[in-house]
């Protein structure tokens, strides 16, 4: 009996440790989604799972775009409330990710000056967003694109930056996902000092976004997983006890 007792305790302690570690890890996993917000940069458009896409094509050059795509889930805005336009980038002998049109914060009818920023106002919270950008022309006044995400209450969630390749083409992807719901997104053209560009309009194409409503609630999965693991470990522990003491179960 003396030799069996320590063995029983060691196994019991092992199971308890496994249970504590497993439950702790799962709660950490759930907390990453439910309690702590973090922004993750994306290297490729393929990292967005089943996104909705606005390619800006099928409309005439210089169409006003502020609310043109509202039915598709996105509104565009400048800080000064001025108009934002679709621009036939192909007609300018320039390359874009999906010819012909791009979205551009250029000057026009009721936009007396270009804007080096662009605000995306989704009609419902997002979990991920990305787009191709360009209009970078090897000028120190525009060397980097910054994308910033904000929560539904306006709280900054984080930002990502991509260095421009200076070829004018709309061919570089910038994107992010967030653990917290995204209420709105902002693009900023930055100069070599990291400040706002003075002279370069934001130009994007193939805007992709994933509504939060399209993603299953992570907390539900986490709680289910915890419950399943607890049951599985408890059953494993009971089998060990029954094997050691010869118990029977119905």
C-alpha positions as CSV (number, residue, x, y, z in Angstrom):
1,X,0.0,0.0,0.0
2,X,2.9,2.3,0.8
3,X,4.1,2.0,-2.8
4,X,0.7,2.6,-4.3
5,X,-0.2,5.8,-2.4
6,X,2.4,8.1,-3.8
7,X,1.6,6.8,-7.3
8,X,-2.1,7.7,-6.8
9,X,-1.2,11.2,-5.6
10,X,1.2,11.8,-8.4
11,X,-1.5,10.9,-11.0
12,X,-4.1,13.0,-9.3
13,X,-1.7,16.0,-9.1
14,X,-0.8,15.5,-12.8
15,X,-4.5,15.6,-13.9
16,X,-5.2,18.6,-11.7
17,X,-2.2,20.4,-13.2
18,X,-3.2,19.5,-16.8
19,X,-6.7,20.8,-16.0
20,X,-5.4,24.0,-14.6
21,X,-3.0,24.6,-17.5
22,X,-5.6,23.8,-20.1
23,X,-8.3,25.9,-18.7
24,X,-5.9,28.8,-18.1
25,X,-4.7,28.6,-21.7
26,X,-8.3,28.6,-23.0
27,X,-9.3,31.5,-20.9
28,X,-6.2,33.4,-22.2
29,X,-7.4,32.5,-25.7
30,X,-10.9,33.8,-25.0
31,X,-9.5,36.9,-23.4
32,X,-7.5,37.7,-26.5
33,X,-10.7,38.0,-28.3
34,X,-13.1,39.2,-25.7
35,X,-11.1,41.4,-23.3
36,X,-8.0,42.8,-25.0
37,X,-7.9,44.6,-28.3
38,X,-5.0,44.3,-30.7
39,X,-4.4,45.2,-34.4
40,X,-2.6,42.7,-36.6
41,X,-1.0,43.9,-39.9
42,X,-1.7,41.9,-43.0
43,X,0.8,41.2,-45.8
44,X,-1.6,40.1,-48.4
45,X,-5.2,40.5,-49.4
46,X,-5.6,36.7,-49.2
47,X,-5.3,36.9,-45.4
48,X,-8.7,38.5,-45.3
49,X,-11.3,35.7,-45.0
50,X,-14.3,36.1,-47.3
51,X,-14.2,39.9,-47.5
52,X,-16.7,42.2,-49.2
53,X,-14.9,44.1,-52.0
54,X,-15.5,47.5,-53.6
55,X,-13.5,47.9,-56.8
56,X,-14.9,51.3,-57.8
57,X,-15.4,50.2,-61.4
58,X,-18.6,50.6,-63.5
59,X,-19.0,54.3,-62.9
60,X,-18.0,57.3,-65.0
61,X,-14.8,59.3,-64.4
62,X,-15.2,61.9,-61.5
63,X,-18.3,60.3,-60.1
64,X,-18.9,61.5,-56.5
65,X,-18.2,58.6,-54.2
66,X,-18.9,59.7,-50.7
67,X,-22.1,57.7,-50.4
68,X,-22.1,55.9,-53.7
69,X,-21.3,52.6,-52.1
70,X,-23.3,52.9,-48.9
71,X,-25.6,50.0,-50.0
72,X,-22.4,47.9,-50.2
73,X,-21.5,48.8,-46.7
74,X,-19.1,51.7,-46.9
75,X,-19.2,55.5,-46.8
76,X,-16.2,57.7,-47.5
77,X,-15.4,61.1,-45.9
78,X,-12.8,63.8,-45.7
79,X,-12.3,65.9,-42.5
80,X,-13.5,69.0,-44.3
81,X,-16.6,67.3,-45.6
82,X,-15.7,67.8,-49.2
83,X,-16.5,65.5,-52.1
84,X,-14.4,62.4,-52.9
85,X,-14.2,61.2,-56.5
86,X,-13.7,58.1,-58.6
87,X,-10.9,58.7,-61.1
88,X,-10.2,56.8,-64.3
89,X,-6.6,55.8,-63.4
90,X,-6.2,53.8,-66.6
91,X,-7.0,56.8,-68.8
92,X,-4.0,58.5,-67.2
93,X,-1.8,55.7,-68.4
94,X,-1.3,54.4,-64.9
95,X,-1.7,50.9,-63.4
96,X,-4.1,49.9,-60.7
97,X,-5.1,46.6,-59.1
98,X,-8.4,46.4,-61.0
99,X,-8.7,48.8,-64.0
100,X,-10.1,51.3,-64.6
101,X,-11.3,53.4,-61.6
102,X,-9.7,54.3,-58.3
103,X,-11.0,56.3,-55.3
104,X,-9.1,59.6,-54.9
105,X,-9.2,62.5,-52.5
106,X,-8.3,65.0,-55.3
107,X,-9.5,68.5,-55.8
108,X,-12.6,69.1,-57.9
109,X,-16.0,70.7,-58.1
110,X,-16.7,71.2,-54.4
111,X,-13.3,70.1,-53.2
112,X,-11.1,73.2,-53.5
113,X,-8.0,71.3,-52.5
114,X,-6.8,67.6,-52.4
115,X,-6.7,65.8,-49.1
116,X,-3.8,63.6,-47.9
117,X,-6.2,61.6,-45.7
118,X,-9.3,59.4,-46.2
119,X,-11.9,58.2,-43.7
120,X,-13.8,54.9,-44.2
121,X,-17.1,54.8,-42.4
122,X,-18.5,51.3,-42.5
123,X,-22.3,50.8,-42.1
124,X,-21.6,48.1,-39.6
125,X,-18.5,47.2,-37.4
126,X,-15.7,45.4,-39.1
127,X,-13.1,42.8,-38.0
128,X,-10.7,43.3,-40.9
129,X,-10.0,45.8,-43.7
130,X,-7.5,46.3,-46.5
131,X,-6.9,48.0,-49.8
132,X,-4.4,48.7,-52.5
133,X,-2.8,52.1,-52.6
134,X,-0.7,54.2,-54.9
135,X,0.0,57.8,-56.2
136,X,3.5,57.6,-54.7
137,X,5.8,59.4,-57.0
138,X,9.3,59.2,-55.5
139,X,8.8,62.5,-53.6
140,X,9.8,62.9,-49.9
141,X,6.4,64.4,-49.4
142,X,4.8,61.0,-49.7
143,X,6.8,58.0,-48.6
144,X,4.5,55.9,-46.4
145,X,0.9,54.9,-46.2
146,X,-0.6,54.6,-42.7
147,X,-3.9,52.8,-41.9
148,X,-5.4,53.4,-38.5
149,X,-8.4,51.6,-36.9
150,X,-10.7,53.0,-34.3
151,X,-13.3,51.3,-32.2
152,X,-17.0,51.9,-32.3
153,X,-16.6,54.4,-29.5
154,X,-13.8,56.2,-31.4
155,X,-11.0,54.7,-29.3
156,X,-7.8,54.1,-31.2
157,X,-7.2,50.4,-31.7
158,X,-3.9,50.6,-33.6
159,X,-2.3,51.3,-36.9
160,X,-0.1,49.8,-39.6
161,X,2.3,51.4,-42.1
162,X,3.6,50.4,-45.5
163,X,6.6,52.0,-47.2
164,X,5.7,53.3,-50.7
165,X,7.5,51.8,-53.6
166,X,7.5,55.1,-55.5
167,X,6.1,53.9,-58.8
168,X,2.8,55.8,-58.9
169,X,0.9,52.5,-59.5
170,X,-1.9,51.4,-57.2
171,X,-0.2,48.1,-56.5
172,X,0.7,47.9,-52.8
173,X,-1.6,46.2,-50.3
174,X,-2.1,47.5,-46.8
175,X,-4.5,45.9,-44.3
176,X,-5.2,44.8,-40.8
177,X,-7.5,42.8,-38.5
178,X,-8.6,43.7,-35.0
179,X,-9.6,41.7,-32.0
180,X,-12.1,44.5,-31.2
181,X,-14.8,45.7,-33.5
182,X,-13.7,48.4,-35.9
183,X,-15.9,51.5,-36.1
184,X,-14.0,53.4,-38.7
185,X,-10.7,53.5,-40.5
186,X,-8.4,56.2,-41.7
187,X,-5.8,56.4,-44.4
188,X,-3.0,58.9,-44.1
189,X,-0.2,59.7,-46.7
190,X,2.9,60.5,-44.6
191,X,6.1,62.3,-45.7
192,X,9.7,61.2,-45.0
193,X,9.6,62.8,-41.5
194,X,6.5,60.8,-40.6
195,X,4.2,63.8,-40.8
196,X,1.1,64.4,-42.9
197,X,1.8,64.8,-46.6
198,X,1.1,68.3,-47.9
199,X,0.5,67.6,-51.6
200,X,-0.5,64.0,-52.3
201,X,-4.1,62.8,-52.5
202,X,-5.0,59.4,-51.1
203,X,-5.6,56.9,-54.0
204,X,-6.9,53.4,-53.3
205,X,-8.5,50.5,-55.2
206,X,-10.1,47.2,-54.4
207,X,-11.2,48.0,-50.9
208,X,-11.9,44.8,-48.9
209,X,-13.5,44.5,-45.5
210,X,-15.0,41.8,-43.3
211,X,-18.0,42.8,-41.2
212,X,-18.0,41.6,-37.6
213,X,-21.5,40.1,-38.2
214,X,-19.9,37.6,-40.7
215,X,-17.5,36.2,-38.1
216,X,-18.7,33.7,-35.4
217,X,-18.5,35.0,-31.8
218,X,-15.1,33.8,-30.5
219,X,-16.2,33.8,-26.9
220,X,-18.9,31.2,-27.6
221,X,-16.3,28.9,-29.2
222,X,-13.9,29.4,-26.2
223,X,-16.5,28.6,-23.6
224,X,-17.6,25.5,-25.5
225,X,-14.0,24.4,-25.8
226,X,-13.5,24.9,-22.1
227,X,-16.5,22.8,-21.2
228,X,-15.5,20.0,-23.5
229,X,-12.0,19.9,-22.1
230,X,-13.2,19.9,-18.5
231,X,-15.5,17.0,-19.2
232,X,-12.8,15.1,-21.1
233,X,-10.2,15.5,-18.4
234,X,-12.7,14.6,-15.7
235,X,-13.6,11.4,-17.5
236,X,-10.0,10.5,-17.9
237,X,-9.4,11.1,-14.3
238,X,-12.3,8.8,-13.3
239,X,-11.0,6.0,-15.6
240,X,-7.6,6.2,-13.8
241,X,-9.2,5.9,-10.4
242,X,-11.5,3.1,-11.5
243,X,-8.5,1.2,-12.9
244,X,-6.5,1.6,-9.7
245,X,-9.2,0.8,-7.2
246,X,-11.3,-1.7,-9.2
247,X,-14.4,0.5,-9.2
248,X,-17.3,-0.1,-11.5
249,X,-19.6,2.3,-13.1
250,X,-23.0,1.9,-14.6
